[in-house]
């Protein structure tokens, strides 16, 4: 009985982790324009089809290194 409960718990955990990973996607985009609170971006066509209108997304900007030197 203990072994079957442990197996069931591990299967449930695996299902939750797999479902969570399927929601995350990394899509590389280029910002075309910024107008107040509206940003227009161009993304890879194949990966962009996974997005839907009104869907919340998280955007991380690339940090540019300072061009300092002598």
C-alpha positions in Angstrom: 0.0 0.0 0.0 2.8 2.4 0.9 4.6 1.7 -2.4 1.6 2.4 -4.5 0.8 5.7 -2.6 4.4 6.8 -3.2 4.2 5.9 -6.9 0.9 7.8 -7.2 2.4 10.9 -5.4 5.5 10.9 -7.7 3.3 10.5 -10.8 1.2 13.5 -9.7 4.3 15.6 -9.0 5.7 14.7 -12.5 2.5 15.7 -14.1 2.4 19.1 -12.3 6.1 19.8 -13.2 5.6 18.8 -16.9 2.4 21.0 -17.2 4.2 24.0 -15.7 7.1 23.7 -18.1 4.8 23.6 -21.1 3.5 27.1 -20.3 6.9 28.7 -20.4 8.3 29.6 -23.8 11.2 31.7 -24.8 10.7 33.8 -27.9 13.3 36.2 -29.3 11.8 39.5 -30.5 13.0 42.9 -31.7 11.3 46.1 -30.5 10.0 48.1 -33.4 8.4 51.1 -31.7 7.4 52.4 -28.2 4.4 54.7 -27.9 3.6 55.6 -24.2 2.5 52.3 -22.7 2.3 50.4 -26.0 5.3 48.4 -27.4 5.3 46.9 -30.9 7.7 43.9 -31.4 8.6 41.6 -34.3 9.1 38.0 -33.3 10.1 34.7 -34.9 7.0 33.7 -36.9 6.9 30.1 -35.9 7.2 30.7 -32.2 5.0 33.8 -32.2 2.0 31.7 -33.2 2.1 30.2 -29.7 1.0 33.6 -28.4 -2.6 34.7 -28.2 -4.1 38.2 -28.1 -4.6 39.4 -24.5 -2.2 36.9 -23.1 0.2 38.2 -20.4 3.9 38.0 -21.2 7.1 38.8 -19.4 9.6 40.8 -21.3 13.3 41.0 -20.3 15.5 43.5 -22.1 19.1 42.7 -22.9 21.6 44.6 -20.9 24.1 46.5 -23.0 27.7 46.7 -21.8 29.1 50.2 -21.2 31.3 51.4 -24.0 33.9 52.9 -21.6 37.6 52.9 -22.2 40.6 55.0 -23.0 
